[in-house]
């Protein structure tokens, strides 16, 4: 299947009619306009096994199921109602894809992450408290299997536009993000042991995104 364009992603998500609260539905349907999901999908190989950390309502997992033909998907999320949303969104894909979503505490990464060759974290890192970030990514590295890849997308703290994302999070999540710069994130990942095999940056509206692929040797 050809890589979808942003308008196609929004059209597809709109057709799902997710059974979610109004604000959650807006996030599910229209987020491709402010997050480069089209580019992220191109980074996921066909028939991969994908572990999505901070899966939210399952929006990105749904796009992976539709456009990347994965063997299996697992998502973890701290909000129980979003886990319920994710199961509902992926329900039509039970025939072709094994999937499971569960609530977790945001700190302890499940050990079965080692059974997946692709790990995704999309706009999750800046929600981790600053004092816990090194510990979190160190544990993530330790529990991933050799040869697996982390596809990591977040907001670049080195851009002045980072403050627009802070306002976004304050309004929608009631918190101020703990963003890192692209340079410092790459440096941290390499210090932990990852090899960076891809990096890119893109601004959509007032959101300064960066993406890294970090491979565990």
C-alpha positions in Angstrom: 0.0 0.0 0.0 1.3 3.5 -0.9 2.2 5.8 2.0 -0.9 7.9 2.9 -1.1 11.7 2.8 -2.2 13.7 5.8 -5.6 14.4 4.2 -6.1 10.6 3.7 -5.3 9.9 7.3 -7.8 12.5 8.6 -10.4 11.1 6.2 -9.7 7.6 7.4 -9.9 8.6 11.1 -13.0 10.6 10.6 -14.7 7.5 9.2 -14.0 5.4 12.3 -16.6 7.3 14.4 -14.7 6.6 17.7 -16.8 6.2 20.8 -14.8 8.8 22.8 -15.4 12.0 24.6 -15.6 15.1 22.4 -12.0 16.3 23.1 -10.6 12.8 22.7 -12.4 12.4 19.4 -10.9 15.7 18.1 -7.4 14.5 19.1 -8.0 11.2 17.3 -9.4 12.6 14.1 -7.4 15.8 13.5 -4.0 15.2 15.1 -2.4 14.3 11.7 -2.6 18.0 10.8 -0.1 18.8 13.6 1.9 15.6 13.9 3.8 14.0 11.0 2.1 10.6 11.1 2.5 10.2 7.4 6.3 10.3 7.8 6.3 8.1 10.9 4.3 5.4 9.1 7.0 5.2 6.4 9.5 4.3 9.1 7.6 1.2 10.2 8.4 -1.9 8.1 5.7 -4.3 6.9 4.9 -7.2 9.2 6.6 -5.7 12.2 5.7 -6.3 15.8 5.1 -2.9 17.3 5.1 -1.8 21.0 3.6 1.7 21.4 4.5 3.4 24.7 1.9 6.1 25.6 -0.6 4.8 23.1 -3.4 7.2 24.1 -6.7 6.3 22.5 -4.9 4.0 20.0 -4.9 6.5 17.1 -1.4 5.8 15.9 -1.8 2.0 16.5 -4.9 2.1 14.4 -2.9 3.9 11.6 -0.2 1.2 11.9 -2.8 -1.5 11.6 -4.3 0.0 8.6 -1.3 1.1 6.6 1.7 -1.0 7.8 0.2 -4.5 8.0 1.9 -5.4 11.4 2.0 -8.9 12.8 1.1 -7.6 16.3 0.7 -4.4 18.3 0.8 -3.8 22.0 0.1 -0.4 23.6 0.5 0.8 27.1 -1.1 4.0 28.5 -1.6 5.4 32.0 -5.2 6.5 31.5 -7.7 3.6 31.7 -10.4 5.3 29.7 -7.9 5.8 26.8 -7.0 2.1 27.0 -10.8 1.4 26.5 -10.9 3.7 23.5 -7.9 1.9 22.0 -9.5 -1.5 22.2 -12.6 -0.2 20.6 -10.7 1.5 17.7 -8.7 -1.7 16.9 -11.6 -4.1 17.3 -12.2 -4.4 13.5 -8.6 -5.6 13.0 -8.7 -8.8 15.1 -8.6 -11.0 12.0 -5.3 -9.8 10.6 -3.5 -8.3 13.6 -3.0 -9.5 17.2 -3.3 -6.5 19.5 -3.5 -5.7 23.2 -3.6 -2.5 25.2 -3.2 -2.2 28.9 -2.8 0.4 31.6 0.5 0.9 33.2 2.0 3.3 35.8 4.2 5.3 33.4 7.4 4.2 35.1 7.8 0.4 34.8 8.1 -0.8 31.2 6.6 -4.3 30.7 9.3 -6.9 30.2 7.5 -8.3 27.2 8.7 -5.3 25.2 11.6 -7.6 24.3 9.1 -9.6 22.1 8.7 -6.6 19.7 11.1 -5.4 17.1 9.7 -1.8 16.8 9.0 0.4 19.8 7.3 3.7 19.2 7.1 6.8 21.5 5.1 9.6 19.8 5.0 12.9 21.9 5.4 11.0 25.1 9.0 11.8 26.3 8.1 15.4 27.3 5.4 14.1 29.6 8.0 12.1 31.7 9.2 14.2 34.7 12.6 15.7 34.1 14.2 13.8 37.0 12.9 10.5 35.7 13.9 10.8 32.0 17.4 9.2 32.2 16.1 6.3 34.3 13.2 5.7 32.0 15.2 5.6 28.8 17.9 3.5 30.5 15.3 0.9 31.5 13.8 1.0 28.1 17.1 0.3 26.5 17.8 -2.6 28.9 14.4 -4.2 28.2 14.4 -3.9 24.4 15.8 -6.9 22.5 19.1 -6.6 20.5 18.4 -5.3 17.0 15.1 -3.7 17.9 14.4 -0.1 17.0 12.9 2.8 18.9 11.0 5.3 16.7 11.0 8.4 18.8 9.1 11.6 17.9 8.9 14.6 20.2 8.9 18.4 20.3 12.3 20.2 20.0 13.1 22.2 23.1 15.8 24.2 21.1 13.1 26.0 19.1 11.4 29.1 20.6 8.1 27.5 19.3 8.5 25.0 22.2 6.4 27.4 24.3 3.5 26.9 21.9 3.6 23.2 22.8 3.8 24.1 26.5 0.6 26.1 26.1 -1.0 23.2 24.2 -0.2 20.8 27.0 -1.3 23.2 29.7 -4.7 23.6 28.0 -5.3 20.0 27.0 -3.4 18.1 29.7 -3.1 20.5 32.6 0.6 20.2 32.7 3.8 21.9 31.4 6.0 19.6 29.2 9.6 18.6 29.9 10.8 18.8 26.4 14.4 18.1 25.4 16.2 19.4 22.3 16.9 17.1 19.4 20.6 17.3 20.1 20.3 16.5 23.8 17.9 13.6 23.1 20.3 12.1 20.6 23.2 12.6 23.0 21.3 10.9 25.8 20.3 7.9 23.7 23.9 7.4 22.5 25.2 7.6 26.0 22.7 4.9 27.1 23.9 2.6 24.3 21.6 3.3 21.3 22.9 3.8 17.8 21.1 6.6 15.9 20.2 5.4 12.4 17.9 8.2 11.4 17.1 11.7 12.4 14.8 14.4 10.9 13.1 17.6 11.9 9.9 19.2 10.6 7.7 22.1 11.7 3.9 21.7 11.3 2.1 25.0 12.1 3.7 26.1 15.4 4.9 22.6 16.4 8.7 22.0 16.0 9.0 18.2 15.7 12.0 15.9 15.5 12.2 12.2 14.9 15.0 9.8 15.8 15.4 6.1 15.1 17.5 4.6 17.9 18.6 1.0 17.4 19.8 -1.3 20.2 22.9 -3.1 18.8 
